[in-house]
Amino acid sequence: MRSEPIEYFYSVRSSFTYLGAARLNALANELGVTVVHYPVDLGKLVERLEPIEGANTADRAYAGARVRERCPVRERYAQLEYRRWSRYLGIPINVDPKHHYGPRELPSGVVIAAQRRGLDVGTVSHAVLQALWRDDLDIADEKLVAGLLDELRLGVPGAALCAEAVSSSVQEEFAANTALAAAKGVFGSPTYIYRGEPFFGQDHLGFLRRAIRGDGAGTGSGPDPGDAE
């Protein structure tokens, strides 16, 4: 196991995080690197970002716009991108799930609680993302999430993990993750940081792989031929 972990900052409601989740798990297993999960509140993270000096009000509003506030043209293009990546990667996705927007506290807390217990947090995180983006399930529904966790056979009752997820201790860690992300310069989901170098977007997993293997740092080096990024 490599000593340097991947710091993984993401929203549990992010489409591109879902498209990269299983591939990140596979990459970590293949290369023997630990992934430390930092679920964040993306909306609050964006609010923390410093605006560019001299940027006008319209620029700032555009930079901080949530998907549901985008113009229809941009929204249609985002869905086109989801379809492209879905076909390319062979990963099914619902491009417009009705449960896309909703509370982040429970699903983010479940990931944090699983990580605290030393459970297979990569599998837990992927299952939550998949429930939303493949199955269009309400990942803020405690009973539904508990059942989902029970199906993973983690050795801990799903209801117990859900109870921990909404505890003050876990929710404080969730808030701290968002503050840490801002301090590290994270501005979007997913962002992977390895040895201090950020890689934003699931389309940069190939660069992350090269950086971990040491056969070319992420900066200035292309992905491996054939890498599905």
Secondary structure, DSSP 8 states (H G I E B T S, - for coil): --SS-EEEEE-TT-HHHHHHHHHHHHHHHHHT--EEEEE--HHHHHHHS---TT--HHHHHHHT--GGGS-HHHHHHHHHHHHHHHHHHT----SS-TTSSS--HHHHHHHHHHHHTT--HHHHHHHHHHHHHTT---TT-HHHHHHHHHHTT-SS-HHHHHHHHTSHHHHHHHHHHHHHHHHTT--SSSEEEETTEEEESGGGHHHHHHHHHTSS-STT----TT---
